[in-house]
Every structure is written in C-alpha cells, then in structure tokens.
C-alpha cells in the first residue's frame, strides 16, 4: 500500500479516535495525559504510519475549537447559538478580535475549563 494511503487511514482511524469530542475533555487533561496522547502520534510517525508533518494534538484541538466556534457564531440555526453572550459595541484601537461578543468574567480555575459559562 502507498505511504500516502496509510497516512490517510492513520488520520481517519487513530487521530480521529484521539481527538473525538476533544473540545469537551481537553481542558481537563493534565500534562502527563497530553504526553501520553502525543506519544501515540510519535509512535505512528516512527513506524511510518503517520505523516512526519502531522499536526500536534493540541493544534488539532485548537483547530477543531475554532471551527466549532465559528460555526456556532455564524449559524443562527445551531442549537448553541441562542446561549451566546450579547454583542459588544466597543470600538477600541487595539488588536481586532475575531468576534464582537461580550466576554464573561470567570471566577475560579474550574470555570476556566468550562465550555459553556453561565452568568
């Protein structure tokens, strides 16, 4: 089998299982957990099953979070769109943000890991 085909299969099976619903559980992992998960990718690269330029699991999770947030933000029919915070009308001359929503203050370290915050 061609190497590119093996890489596609690795991404479809192994990487997909490692990142399944990662948006919900990634914030609760420890550094040790993340090292164990990354070791699977390193073993795949070392054995030739995975592309050497494969994205890290942290990058895959960040990319998936960004795609989900943009989908929720721009799709009025998404089930989570109704719980987005209100729009902000502040016009500062700072680095532009990706959205114009009001940011909520977090009160403890456990709420820093929550996907959905409530006021």
C-alpha positions in Angstrom: 0.0 0.0 0.0 1.2 3.5 -0.7 2.5 5.6 2.1 0.0 8.4 1.5 -2.8 5.9 1.7 -1.5 4.6 5.0 -1.3 8.2 6.3 -4.9 8.8 5.4 -6.0 5.6 7.1 -4.0 6.6 10.2 -5.7 10.0 10.3 -9.1 8.5 9.7 -8.8 5.9 12.4 -6.2 6.8 15.1 -6.2 10.6 15.0 -10.0 10.7 14.8 -10.3 8.5 17.9 -7.8 10.5 19.8 -9.5 13.8 19.1 -13.1 12.7 19.3 -15.0 15.3 21.3 -11.7 16.8 22.4 -13.4 20.2 22.8 -15.2 18.9 25.8 -12.4 17.0 27.6 -9.1 18.6 26.5 -9.2 21.3 29.2 -9.4 18.6 31.9 -6.3 16.7 30.8 -3.0 17.0 32.7 0.4 17.5 31.1 1.0 13.8 31.6 -2.2 12.9 29.8 -1.3 15.1 26.9 2.2 13.5 26.7 0.7 10.0 26.6 -1.7 11.1 23.8 1.1 12.7 21.9 3.2 9.5 22.2 0.7 7.7 20.1 1.3 10.2 17.3 5.1 9.9 17.8 4.9 6.1 17.5 2.9 6.4 14.4 5.5 8.7 12.8 8.3 6.5 13.9 6.7 3.4 12.4 5.8 5.2 9.2 2.0 5.0 9.7 1.7 8.8 10.2 2.9 11.7 8.1 6.0 13.3 9.7 4.5 16.7 9.4 1.3 15.7 11.3 -0.2 18.4 13.4 0.1 18.0 17.2 -3.0 17.0 19.2 -3.1 20.5 20.8 -3.1 22.1 17.4 -5.8 19.7 16.2 -7.9 20.5 19.3 -7.4 24.3 18.8 -8.4 24.0 15.1 -11.5 22.0 16.0 -12.5 24.5 18.7 -12.1 27.4 16.2 -14.1 25.7 13.5 -16.9 24.9 16.1 -17.0 28.4 17.5 -17.1 30.0 14.0 -19.9 27.6 13.0 -21.9 28.5 16.2 -21.2 32.2 15.7 -22.4 32.4 12.1 -25.2 29.8 12.1 -28.3 31.2 13.7 -29.9 27.7 13.5 -27.2 26.0 15.6 -28.5 24.8 19.0 -25.8 26.7 20.9 -26.2 30.0 19.1 -29.0 31.1 21.4 -26.7 31.0 24.5 -24.0 33.2 23.1 -23.5 36.4 25.1 -24.8 39.7 23.8 -22.9 41.8 21.2 -20.4 44.5 22.3 -20.3 47.9 20.7 -16.9 49.0 22.0 -14.5 50.4 19.3 -11.0 50.4 20.7 -8.0 50.8 18.5 -6.4 47.5 19.7 -5.8 44.2 18.0 -9.0 43.2 16.3 -11.0 40.3 17.9 -12.5 37.5 15.9 -15.9 38.3 17.3 -17.8 41.2 18.8 -19.4 39.4 21.7 -19.2 40.4 25.4 -16.7 38.4 27.3 -17.8 36.9 30.6 -15.6 37.0 33.7 -14.5 33.7 35.1 -14.5 33.3 38.8 -12.4 30.2 39.5 -9.9 27.7 37.9 -12.6 25.1 37.4 -14.7 27.5 35.3 -11.7 28.2 33.1 -12.2 24.7 31.7 -15.9 25.0 31.1 -17.0 25.2 27.5 -20.2 27.0 28.4 -20.3 29.6 31.1 -23.5 31.0 32.6 -24.0 34.4 34.2 
